Amino acid sequence: MLIRQKRGWELPESEATPEAVFRDRRRILQAMGMGALMAAAPAEAVLAAVPADPSAGLYPAKRNDRYTLDRPITPEKLATTYNNFYEFGSQKTIADDAQELPIRPWTVTIDGMVEKPLTLGIDDLLKRVTLEERLYRHRCVEAWSMAVPWTGFPMKTLVDMAQPLSSATYVRMQTFEDPKVAPGQKQFWYPWPYIEGVTMAEATNELAFLVTGMYGKPVPRQDGAPLRLALPWKYGFKSIKSIVKFTFTNERPVSFWEKLQGDEYGFWANVNPDVPHPRWSQATERELGSDERVPTLIYNGYGEYVAAMYKDIKGEELFR
Ligand code: MTE
């Protein structure tokens, strides 16, 4: 995770327009046998009539006012065109390429040390949860930050569905793996698939949020459709995208970044301005949008919710 010089929103408008969204809708129309209609009607009218995502009707969800921001919401255009999603490349401008990711059918598996192993489609999962919107800060380890209106449901809801055994101490999460649509996964030096992990206490902390939407709409592919995590007190790399599997285990998961460079990206990765990354300071962050440098807060400002989980953990690098 290197800081790139060029910013995502400096893209010319023509490049930022996700052409592949158009291509994807074309595919849907063709599958629906609407080729003739496509030929006859103005393209915009046809495209507007076709929902891009079958869950679109669930949004916007009611905002939960408990989680407030100390800064303006990042403009949607920035948050959805300045991304880290290494499956589609290591540059920030992967939004267009990510449109190749098929998000239906999408199967989520819950397995490991649980009473109720489950395999279900994303739309069945959506039927079993109540969606809400939350405003969260999002702080990348690269020292840029955003403020995002996520929609989703508490991770605790999924934990309760699984009914973990008392011996389960961690949740390991895994992203899809398909090098045919995700060219980054052809880069053999990365330890695919993307893996992340949290403790059971973290998974059931009220802030741990499974995201299915963003800005009052289904979460776009480049931001981790159809299911990603948001852990606002940790560096952004813990917030794994496009999840296909949750495994309850008693072994601490070794994450993608930890495997790649364990001395820089650890298991805990809690935000702390006083603990520099080995190659740069974490004291401040650049807010996408205003581009201002603002002080970084311990636990990204969420200490009142999470600090207690770490008070008895000794001899570990909690902040890297
Ligand atoms: N999840 C997967 N599967 N692949 C990734 O490359 N990048 C992480 C995280 N989740 C990443 C991922 C990093 S480094 C960050 S900062 C956030 O996603 C970025 O989320 P955003 O693009 O929605 O801002």
Boltz pocket constraint, residues with backbone or C-beta under 6 A from the ligand:
constraints:
  - pocket:
      binder: B
      contacts: [[A, 1], [A, 79], [A, 82], [A, 83], [A, 84], [A, 85], [A, 86], [A, 87], [A, 139], [A, 140], [A, 141], [A, 175], [A, 194], [A, 222], [A, 223], [A, 224], [A, 235], [A, 236], [A, 237], [A, 238], [A, 239], [A, 240], [A, 241], [A, 242]]
      max_distance: 6.0
